[in-house]
């Protein structure tokens, strides 16, 4: 069953460009992963330091495989170091 992953991050304006570059690296890798469907990056209009990535995967298993991958973890570590906090993840599925 298809799942949507909400990936939330907060970053100061002076580090937003670095975050964008790292997120684009993740996107370039993710599109090659089995089960990847789509993704979009959004900036909160009311809170300009908040960013959201909505990622769609063909299954929970496909997402978890990507989440536990070394290449992704390496880039994610750089993102969390840049932010000074852990990235938040939430998983949703379509309602039956």
Rosetta blueprint (number, residue, H / E / L):
1 X L
2 X L
3 X E
4 X E
5 X E
6 X E
7 X E
8 X E
9 X E
10 X E
11 X L
12 X L
13 X H
14 X H
15 X H
16 X H
17 X H
18 X H
19 X H
20 X H
21 X H
22 X H
23 X H
24 X H
25 X H
26 X H
27 X H
28 X H
29 X H
30 X H
31 X L
32 X L
33 X L
34 X L
35 X L
36 X E
37 X E
38 X E
39 X E
40 X E
41 X E
42 X E
43 X E
44 X L
45 X L
46 X L
47 X L
48 X L
49 X L
50 X E
51 X E
52 X E
53 X E
54 X E
55 X E
56 X E
57 X E
58 X L
59 X L
60 X H
61 X H
62 X H
63 X H
64 X H
65 X H
66 X H
67 X H
68 X L
69 X L
70 X H
71 X H
72 X H
73 X H
74 X H
75 X H
76 X H
77 X H
78 X H
79 X H
80 X H
81 X H
82 X H
83 X H
84 X L
85 X L
86 X L
87 X L
88 X E
89 X E
90 X E
91 X E
92 X E
93 X E
94 X L
95 X L
96 X L
